[in-house]
Amino acid sequence: MNPEKLKQLQKNVRIGGKGTPRRKKKIVHNTATTDDKKLQSSLKKLSVNTIPGIEEVNMIKDDGTVIHFNNPKVQASPSANTFAVTGHGENKMLTEMLPSILNQLGAEGIGNLRKLAEKLPKNSAVIEESIAAANEGDDANDDDVPELTDNFDEPSKAEEV
């Protein structure tokens, strides 16, 4: 092409008025509300249901930090194996959450907490003390179940003979 003709064409390509610089493309800024709308439409396609009555959600990471949500909006779709937790999340250390988080952990969670305590040597003393206190508390709850004193296999063996 002729360079003079090309310069003439470039002068005609403007988005604004005479004093504005020429732009190759118009940049559109996405706001958080558009992202939220896209997320909600995607969740609607998965047919999620809101789960009421959840006061807090704690997600424990491998490095010993906890993502803590207070009064989150929790949506779930069991068929798609999808859970959505929305709300203000705070990053906290596991040692800050320990006394209050122990009642939320099951037997498997306490075992995982022990493994995590072995990985973190500087915080392991605090974690081990909390786990020991939790295990002592579990023993107090086991008092409701009586110990087995009789052997229940003997009557069934006697019936077979």
Rosetta blueprint (number, residue, H / E / L):
1 M L
2 N L
3 P H
4 E H
5 K H
6 L H
7 K H
8 Q H
9 L H
10 Q H
11 K H
12 N H
13 V L
14 R L
15 I L
16 G L
17 G L
18 K L
19 G L
20 T L
21 P L
22 R L
23 R L
24 K L
25 K L
26 K L
27 I L
28 V L
29 H L
30 N L
31 T L
32 A H
33 T H
34 T H
35 D H
36 D H
37 K H
38 K H
39 L H
40 Q H
41 S H
42 S H
43 L H
44 K H
45 K H
46 L L
47 S L
48 V L
49 N E
50 T E
51 I E
52 P L
53 G L
54 I L
55 E L
56 E E
57 V E
58 N E
59 M E
60 I E
61 K L
62 D L
63 D L
64 G L
65 T E
66 V E
67 I E
68 H E
69 F E
70 N E
71 N L
72 P L
73 K E
74 V E
75 Q E
76 A E
77 S E
78 P H
79 S H
80 A H
81 N L
82 T E
83 F E
84 A E
85 V E
86 T E
87 G L
88 H L
89 G E
90 E E
91 N E
92 K E
93 M E
94 L H
95 T H
96 E H
97 M H
98 L H
99 P H
100 S H
101 I H
102 L H
103 N H
104 Q H
105 L L
106 G L
107 A H
108 E H
109 G H
110 I H
111 G H
112 N H
113 L H
114 R H
115 K H
116 L H
117 A H
118 E H
119 K H
120 L L
121 P L
122 K L
123 N L
124 S H
125 A H
126 V H
127 I H
128 E H
129 E H
130 S H
131 I H
132 A H
133 A H
134 A H
135 N H
136 E H
137 G H
138 D H
139 D H
140 A H
141 N H
142 D H
143 D H
144 D H
145 V L
146 P L
147 E L
148 L L
149 T L
150 D L
151 N L
152 F L
153 D H
154 E H
155 P H
156 S H
157 K H
158 A H
159 E H
160 E H
161 V L
